[in-house]
Amino acid sequence: MMGLGLASLAAGSWTPILPFLAMGVFGAGYIISCGALLFWGITLFPERSDLGLGLPFWMIAVREALHA
């Protein structure tokens, strides 16, 4: 979904609504992928769900800081 959003944005704006739709698709894909990462972290550490939730949050924050 994130790739589709970026491709739609790069394709040009033949209609004024296309960039907004592209941003919405990209945002939905980003939220879904982050949620999947958080659930995966919890399943990796079933006895320490706080660690399983904290590590993916930390990885997302580091990625965002490096891309800023």
N, C-alpha and C positions, 0 to 999 in steps of 0.2 A: 504494500500500500504506500509505503514511503517513496519507493521508486516511481510508482505511478503518479504520485503527487508532484515529484520533482520533474518528471518527464512532461506532465501537463503544463507545468509552469514554464518550462523551457520551450515548449512547442509554440509559444506565442499567445498573445491575447487577442484572438479574433472576436471575442465577445468580452465585455467588461466583467462578467460574472466568473469567467474561467479561473482567474487567479485566486479568487476566494474559495471556489470549489477545490482547487489544487491544494491550497493551504489546509482546508478541512480534511481532505483525504490524507495528507501528510501527517497532520496532527493526530488523527485517529490511529494511523499506523504506528506512530511513536508511542502513544499511550498503550496500545495493545502489546507492543513488543516489550515495553518496560514492565507491564503487568505480568507478562509471561516470564520474564526474568526473575521477578520477585517470587512468583509461585514456584519456579524451579529451584530457587535458593532455599525456600522453606522445605521442599521435598528432599533436598540434599542433606539437610541437617534436621531430621525430625525430632531429635532429642534436644536440640538447641535452636528452636524456631526464631529466637531473637537474633542469633548469629546468621541464620539463613535469610532473614529479612534485612539485617544491617549491612552485610557484605554487598549484596546487589545495589542497595541504595548508595553505598560508598563508591562502587564502581561507576554508577551513573553520574554521581557528582564529580568524580575525577575526570570522566570523559567530557563532561560539560565544561569543566575548568580548562582542560587542555584545548578545547575547540573554541574557546572564547577569544 
